[in-house]
Amino acid sequence: MRDVLERLMGWWSAGQSVAVGTVVATFESAPRPPGAVMLVGPEGEAVGSVSGGCVEGAVYQLGEEILESGEPVLQRYGVSDESAFAVGLTCGGILDVFVERVDQASYPELGEVAADVAEGRPVAVATVVAHPDADRIGRRLVVRPVDQPTAGSLGSERADDAVADDARGLLAAGRTETLEYGRDGQRRGEGMRVFVSSYAPVPRLLVFGAIDFAAAVAKLGSFLGYRVTVCDARGVFATASRFPSAEVVVDWPHRYLAAEAEAGRIDARTVLCVLTHDPKFDVPLLEVALRLPEIAYVGAMGSRRTHDDRLKRLREAGLTEPELARLASPIGLDLGARTPEETAVSIAAEIIAVRWGGVGDRLSNQAGPIHHQHSHH
């Protein structure tokens, strides 16, 4: 949604109606993830995509119909349909697309949601995409972190409470998915499907040690969608010109990390790469990092000998075995990497595997589906 929000807001602000098609669920190898959005504008403009080309034409037609009727529709596209080849979803995936008409009357909260997204404030939008009562379909609840009120309603207090609770959990992890409830928000049961779209701030990648490997890791990190910070105590190395894709901080690594954690800027999606391989930086930094209550990944670079020495020092500093087990060291997957760029790919590959529960083996050596269904944190 982020990629089309500006266009959507332009039409919404001008009081016009837009058809919004959102991928709310995918099965098998669908081309785009839940949350991918396509707009059909008031003059018939198509913006964004839901499938990378396979079903855009069909969603576009449906969008034009819904601009007229105003009735939301949940439509499934995939190889199980006779229409699969007509529609062209030949990749073997199945996707559910929810198409609704959006304007100031139907979505009065959009302005505030867009402001939150622009300012990097976490917000989630929960939309009823299936329900036995047709008038509940398309209702939405805007959910913000725990201490803040919700806006809108899904049609009952019970449903609002249950969904707000679950949506806050998804928001904390930065996850977007469809949840299933009984028709009035019962935990057990089915009938009400709610799509929760999370707009959490961009996840962070903190790179410690301004060496040549750091430049490659920073570049790849921003390519993967992280907000990258490079931190080193040595100002002569930590310069903006060496790290154009990152924010550069000159500070002692352990002091910087402790301050960021204290300020609430480290969360369960934050990734740390410790590339200093100098014990006077590494050990105090890893003492802080491995004791953080939530963090996605802590990797540290170095040879086997460096690793053994580092573990010895960390044990002497009082770290427990479960704390040490959180450390990915030596950092990266075994790709046989030699250059800084190749090493950065091996580190990025490990971060992706940890995030989604992959094993890092060659797909040609495995059987079964290629996408893992859930992340491991």
Residue, then its C-alpha position, 0 to 999 in steps of 0.5 A: m500500500r505504501d507505494v500507492l498511498e500518495r496517489l490514493m490520497g490525492w483522489w481521496s482529498a479531492g473528494q473522489s472515489v477510487a477502487v482499491g484491490t488488495v491481496v489479502a491472502t496467498f497460497e503456494s507460490a503467488p507472485r506478490p505478498p499480502g498487502a500488495v495493492m492496485l488502484v483503479g482511479p476515477e478516470g480509469e487510471a491503473v496504479g500499482s499491481v497485485s500479481g506482477g502482471c497475471v491478474e491485473g486485467a481481471v482486477y481492473q475490470l472488477g474495480e471498474e464495476i465496484l466504482e459503480s456499485g460500491e459493493p465490496v467483493l472478495q475474489r479468488y484467482g488461481v489455477s484451481d479456477e477454469s479461468a486460470f489461463a484466461v486470467g493468466l495466473t500460470c505460476g501455480g499460485i492462488l491469491d485472494v483479492f479484496v476490492e472495495r470503493v474508497d472515498q471520504a464517506s466510506y473511509p473517513e480515517l484514511g487521512e489520519v492513517a496516511a499521516d501516521v504512515a508518512e511520519g513513521r508512526p505504527v498503525a494497522v488497519a483491520t478490514v472485514v473481507a468475509h462475513p455471513d452478514a453482507d453489511r459487515i463486509g468492508r467495515r474497518l478498525v484502525v488500530r494503534p499501539v496499546d496505549q492509544p484508542t482505536a477508530g472505526s468499528l467492525g460492527s460489534e464491541r466483542a469483534d473490535d476487542a478481539v481484533a484490536d488485540d490480535a492486530r497489535g500483536l501483528l503490528a509489533a512484529g510488522r506483519t500483515e495477514t488475514l485472521e479468522y474468527g467466529r461471526d462476532g469475533q469469537r476466537r473459535g469458529e469461522g465466518m468472519r475473515v479480517f485482513v490486518s495491514s500493518y504499517a510499522p516503521v521500516p525495520r532497522l539494520l545496525v552495522f557496527g565497524a566501519i570496514d570495507f565489508a560494512a559498506a557492502v552490508a549497508k548497501l545490501g541492507s538498504f536494498l532489502g528494505y532496512r533503514v541502515t545505521v553504521c556505527d564506529a567509535r573511529g571517526v576517521f573511518a565512519t564517514a558519510s562518503r563511505f556509506p552513502s546508503a546509511e546513517v553514520v554514527v561516531d560513538w562507542p558501539h555498546r554505548y550507542l546500542a544501549a541508548e537506542a534500546e533505552a529510547g525504544r528504537i530497537d524492536a523484534r525486527t531489528v538486525l545487528c551485524v557486528l563486523t569490528h572483530d576487535p574484542k574491546f569493541d565486540v565484547p561490551l557491544l555483544e553483552v548489551a545486544l544478547r541481553l536485549p529482550e527482543i531483536a531479530y538477529v545478532g551476527a558477529m564476524g570473525s574466524r573460528r579462532t576469533h569466535d572461540d576467543r569471543l565466546k570465552r570473553l563473553r562467558e567471563a563477562g557473565l553471559t548465560e548459554p541461552e544468551l550466547a545461543r542467540l549469537a550467529s557467529p561466524i556470521g553468514l551462510d556458507l556460500g564460499a564467499r571471498t569478496p566483501e560483496e559476496t560476504a554481504v550476500s552470505i550475511a543477508a541470506e542468513i538474515i532472510a533465512v532466520r526471518w522466514g525459517g529457511v534452512g539455506d540449502r539449495l532448493s534443487n536439493q529439496a522437495g515441497p513448497i519453496h515459500h515458508q509460511h511463517s516467520h520464526h519470531 
